[in-house]
Amino acid sequence: MAFVELSALSNFTFLHGASHPEEVMARAAEMGMAGVAVADVNSVAGIVRAHAKARELARLAGEEGRDWPGTRLIPAARIVLRCGFTVTCLPEDRAGWGRLCRLISLGRLRAVKGECELGPDDLIAWGAGMVLLVHPPARGQMEAWRAVVARLVGAFGGACFLLMAPRYDGQDRARFARLARLAEGVGMLPVASALPLMHHGSRRRMADVLTAIRLGVRVDALGRRALPHAEQRLRSEAEMLRLFSGHDEAVHRAGEVASRLRFSLDELRYEYPSEVTGGETAAERLARLAWAGLDWRYPDGAPERVRAQMEHELRLIGKLRYEPYFLTVHDIVDFARARGILCQGRGSAANSVVCYALGVTSVSPEIGTMVFERFVSEARNEPPDIDVDFEHERREEVIQHIYARYGRHRAGLCATVIHYRGKRAVREVGRAMGLSEDTLAAMSSQIWGWGGPGQITEVRLREIGLDPSDRRLALTLQLIDEIQGFPRHLSQHVGGFIITEGRLDELVPIENATMEDRTVICWDKDDIDTLGILKVDVLALGMLTCIRKAFDLMERHHQVRHSLASLPAEDPATYDMLCRADSLGVFQVESRAQMNFLPRMRPRTFYDLVIQVAIIRPGPIQGDMVHPFLRRRNGQEVVRFPSDELGRVLGKTLGVPLFQEQAMQIAIIGAGFTPTEADRLRRSLATFKKHGSVSEFRERFMAGMAANGYEEDFAARCFAQIEGFGSYGFPESHAASFALLVYASAWLKRHHPGIFACALLNSQPMGFYAPAQIVRDAREHGVVVRPPCINASHWDNVMEPDGRGGLALRLGFRQVKGMPEEEAQWIVAARGNGYAAVEDVWRRAGLGARMLARLAEADCFAALGVTRREALWAAKALVEGSPLPLFAGDMDGEGIVEPAVSLREMTVGEQVVEDYVSLRLTLRAHPMALLRPWLTPEAA
């Protein structure tokens, strides 16, 4: 049988492997190898990328008409037990893959993030259904190694083989003979492997740099830990036969073993949770909930158009069997609503009648166009896309509910692969190469954004005083470029949950996250997209926290209970405020760029807000979409469409493509893209895509537009606009969901500025603005703001009667720098009818002198008639546990009276400075007001 590499390492064995999984597959294909096993240490994190590359290579070979089956990926993992015993596990079938995933999950969940704790018993318990390639023992471990091997051979017999690999040290011939005898003695057959840690010898330097980074030393200090040569690379059959001369059978046996391994990741079948309760089928339950929800949304009866759309969506959902997905999202949202957690669904399917009726989203489906068919269609046959935003302070409750309901063996968060980019690459590679910290700082200063290969040019190096011809510097720059895109470690996705009907840990290994009580899988969102696995995004949004707190304050003080769906629609006063760019603190439109655009956009309807949210983004700005839209909106430019078909696509946005959906439709209608090609275009437009690939479609797009009769200039302009989405492509459905929060926050600011400011302050940190700016803006809107007070404040900022029939905003202890919430709660709990002195707080609330000093510095005792300095003096006189002897009384029991100290009164300027130090804001004079006399020129 032809040789197959059965134990190749990739760079998903972080800081060890020196090649991407894709590179391993491509190199094996170049060699004509029938297959290759990517076997990372205690992990299968890079497997899907190798699988996707194998499929791509096979597709290309088919398109070129080559009679070649391609190089198949053999899924595997190199398991290293805590005793050092190493075995490459190769699942023979789907059941074997499930057991491998369970084995890795077992070890990962026992250990902290990034570690794996497994013993021989675990391997025996879960090793069935796999071929086990046992690595030779390390020096001094022969006895322990033989004991484990005896158990493995006894349990799995002919599934165990001894792996032989060259070391290229001149002793390989003798070593192979010795290993062959050892294999015979323990009842195993030998199998040859090159144990490659790189796909090509050119990666030797990179391998040494990774080792230096891992060990925290310089490359020139690695010594024997550096690679002595570049031989530990992927090898062809001819090379392996030469290296294993006299042991040809071990080389051919690798191919024979590979022929037993028929498992492919294509066999993985993801199953949605059934979500069936009470004997109802998923379809019956979804229909019941949806129609009941429609009656709730439309008490006077839903319009016929909406009811027809509901029937259409339910039919399509049923045909594609997506009912459990919608039920899963509904149940998660229902739990949040039952707990009073404000949430808002978004995503293309979220802006549908079904999701509106289920309460997943509060955006009416009558806003804009129906986008449901574009993302839930028979042609694409992909799961729908619904993201749900929850209050950022309470999302953890939802996450833990999902774990509790489905079990940690059925639910886990996606991983996010942290790659080497720009500044990190400069810092870590530069240190490994021995560059000084000041040199690294200067080089890092030349990188913006995500960085990328070639960003630090010779011209820039000379500008910062470095010599581009320096050999070490030139080599460092080459390695910095080469390491770009290498995985550094796994982190957790912001909220992408994988939930399964069966065991998730038999689909993919589960491991602990850094955060307590979080468990994650080792695949990222691109991996699960490749395999067609469902993801529900449970995301956090600070503005939802703010709006919910504002609704609670309105109910408490005005006895009015609002929700996102019940706010008065299309309020002219709210739009008037936005047209004035009075939007500090308002969701999505509070940046300077948005404030600058609002008076020019002059929004008067909800759909204007949808456009406002989407247009001030890197994509539309770089694609030159902003000014043409404004000119057409203001009547300065005639709105023309090159065809009626494109007019129907671009009509709402005056002929300017602003949304991801429009880009897809232009490609399909104008350039003749197939749905599959349009989907690939959509993926390349994905939000926050690090490496855009939109330009790959240019030739196909231009040819398609020309074939359909569109002018080259128009086609080029369209593609340039579409290409802008490579930086940030915003879907219309997301913009509509965000626009609802824009309107809600703007309405609150316009009609209840004090409540809105109070909720904003209680939801920090969030948004663009610091508490000082929020407070100043509230006062400019007529809100009475009162300082923190030892007898009136709570932890949160609150609204209280202002004595004139209105409400005043009382700052809470959360605004005091360094004040823990627990201490503030003690102050409130022990307050009773109020405190009379600083010492009273110390005795009754049990606060230490340090906390009292912080309250004094924040002037919280002013209401007691005690100045800031007097309060601080009194606080300093107290120590933990007892008063100072001076105040405790003399031997005869008569108290010693200390003479009163006269403390100088603080100036206004000193008070303002102390306010900013302790509260980060002031209710006194503006700092510039104190400097104005020196800044105003003297009268002539």
Salt bridges, closest charged atoms under 4 A:
GLU23 OE1 - HIS199 ND1 3.92
GLU23 OE2 - ARG203 NH2 2.71
GLU30 OE1 - ARG27 NH1 3.04
GLU56 OE1 - LYS53 NZ 3.94
GLU63 OE2 - ARG59 NH1 2.97
GLU64 OE1 - ARG66 NE 3.03
GLU92 OE2 - ARG260 NH2 3.29
GLU117 OE1 - ARG82 NH1 3.82
ASP121 OD1 - ARG151 NH2 2.85
ASP122 OD2 - ARG110 NH1 2.65
ASP169 OD2 - ARG175 NH2 2.69
ASP172 OD1 - ARG175 NH1 2.55
ASP220 OD2 - ARG218 NH2 3.01
ASP220 OD2 - ARG472 NH2 3.79
GLU231 OE1 - ARG233 NH1 3.40
GLU231 OE1 - ARG235 NH2 2.42
GLU237 OE2 - HIS252 ND1 3.84
GLU239 OE2 - ARG233 NH2 3.74
GLU239 OE2 - ARG235 NH1 3.23
ASP266 OD1 - HIS51 NE2 2.94
ASP266 OD1 - ARG55 NH1 3.28
GLU275 OE1 - ARG405 NH2 2.77
GLU280 OE2 - ARG288 NE 2.84
ASP331 OD1 - ARG285 NH2 2.80
ASP331 OD1 - HIS330 ND1 2.94
ASP331 OD2 - ARG405 NH2 3.13
GLU373 OE2 - HIS312 NE2 3.34
GLU378 OE1 - LYS319 NZ 3.07
GLU382 OE1 - ARG380 NH2 2.91
GLU382 OE2 - ARG683 NH2 2.51
ASP387 OD2 - ARG346 NH1 3.83
ASP387 OD2 - HIS734 NE2 3.95
ASP389 OD2 - ARG346 NE 2.58
GLU391 OE1 - ARG548 NH2 2.86
GLU393 OE1 - LYS549 NZ 2.93
GLU396 OE1 - ARG518 NH2 2.43
GLU397 OE1 - ARG339 NH1 3.54
GLU397 OE2 - ARG394 NE 2.89
GLU428 OE2 - ARG424 NH1 3.29
GLU428 OE1 - ARG488 NE 3.12
GLU437 OE2 - ARG431 NE 2.84
GLU458 OE1 - ARG462 NH1 3.69
GLU482 OE2 - ARG203 NE 2.71
GLU501 OE1 - ARG410 NH2 3.95
ASP505 OD2 - ARG102 NE 3.70
ASP505 OD2 - ARG503 NH2 2.83
GLU506 OE2 - ARG102 NH1 2.87
ASP524 OD2 - ARG49 NH2 2.85
ASP526 OD1 - LYS525 NZ 3.65
ASP527 OD1 - ARG49 NE 3.91
ASP529 OD2 - ARG683 NH1 3.75
ASP537 OD1 - HIS493 ND1 3.98
ASP537 OD2 - LYS535 NZ 2.83
ASP552 OD2 - ARG548 NH1 2.82
ASP552 OD1 - ARG561 NH1 2.74
GLU555 OE1 - ARG561 NH1 3.12
ASP571 OD2 - HIS751 NE2 2.62
ASP576 OD1 - ARG604 NH1 2.84
ASP582 OD1 - LYS749 NZ 3.91
ASP582 OD2 - HIS781 NE2 2.58
ASP608 OD2 - ARG633 NH2 3.10
GLU637 OE1 - ARG631 NE 2.89
GLU637 OE2 - ARG632 NE 2.81
GLU677 OE1 - ARG700 NH2 3.12
ASP679 OD1 - ARG380 NH2 2.96
ASP679 OD1 - ARG682 NE 3.23
ASP679 OD2 - ARG683 NE 3.30
ASP713 OD2 - ARG717 NH1 2.81
GLU732 OE2 - LYS652 NZ 2.35
ASP777 OD2 - LYS749 NZ 2.37
ASP777 OD2 - HIS781 ND1 3.71
GLU780 OE2 - ARG776 NE 3.97
ASP796 OD1 - ARG814 NH2 2.78
GLU800 OE2 - ARG786 NH1 2.83
GLU800 OE2 - ARG810 NH2 3.01
ASP802 OD2 - ARG804 NH2 3.75
GLU839 OE2 - ARG843 NH2 2.68
ASP840 OD2 - ARG844 NH1 2.82
ASP859 OD2 - ARG924 NH2 2.81
GLU910 OE2 - ARG869 NH2 3.94
GLU910 OE2 - ARG904 NH2 3.48
ASP915 OD1 - ARG868 NH2 2.56
ASP915 OD2 - ARG924 NE 2.73
